[in-house]
Amino acid sequence: MRNLIRGTMAGWLAVILALVFWGPAQAQGEKKIKIGVINPMTGPAAPWGLAAQCSMERFKILFNDRQGGITVKGQKYKFEMIYADDKYTVAGGRAAG
């Protein structure tokens, strides 16, 4: 159970750090904010990981499609999600991170 809590906390920490220390990437004239998401998408905890992935996609749709991205200091940025499957294992979390 402790490994699950630590893995989940590490995943959310990665998301928070991506939001704080993001670096925009130039792609097709758009500036992007890349957010890394590590979740169990296979294995016994797949329903939780897939639900979190769905939530992050809704977040992306809310900001990118409905609002055209976010504006920071007069420049538009769009979110891009990068997913990694930790397979609900410690080794999978280490490999994904």
N, C-alpha and C positions, 0 to 999 in steps of 0.2 A: 504494500500500500504506500509506503514511503517513496518507493521508486516512482510510482504513478504520480504522486504529488510533486516530486522533484522534477519529473519529466514535463508535467503540465506547466509548472512554474517556469521552467527553462524555455518552453515554447512561447509563453506569454512574454517573458523577458525579451526574447528575440524580436517579437512583434513591437514591443515598446521601444527597444533600442533602434529598430529600423525606422520608427516614426520620429525619434529624436535626432538620430544621426544619419538621416537619409541623404543620399546623393542623387541629384537628378541625372538622368541618362538621356542623351539625345537619340531619338529614334523617329524617323519619318517626320522630322520637324516638330515633334511633340516632346515636351519635357515630362519625365515620368518620375514618380516616387515608387520605388520597389519595396515591397513588404514581404518578408519571408515568414512563412507559416509552417511550423512543424507539428503535425497531428498524426494520430494513428488512423490511417485510411484502410488498413487491412488488419486482420487479427481480431481478437475478442472485443476490442474497444472501438471498432470501426464505426458503429453508429454515432458515437460522440465526435469522433474526428470528422466524419462526413457532415455532421450537423454544424460543426465549427467552420468547415470549408464553405458550406452553403451560406452561413452568416457573413463570412468575409466577402463572398461574391456579391451578396446583397449590399454590403457596405460600398463595394466598388461601383456597383450599378447606381446606387444612390448619388454618389459624388460625380462619377464620370459621365454617365448618360443623362441624368436628370439635371445636374447643375453645371455640366461642362468642365468638371474638374474643380480644383481649388485655386484661389489666387493668393500668391505670396509675393509681396513687394512688387505688385503690378504684373507678375508673370503667371501664366496658367500652367498648372501641373495636373497630370492624371495619375491615378493609382494603378499599379501593376502588381498582382499577387504571384508569388512564387511558392509553390507547395512542395513539401517533402513529407514522405511517409516514414514514421518512426517504427511502424509495425507493432506498436505497443510494447517495445522492448527497450532496455537501456542501451544496448549496442546499436539498435536502429536509430535512437535519438542522437547518439554520439556521431554516427555516420552521416545523419541528415544535417547536423549542425556544423 
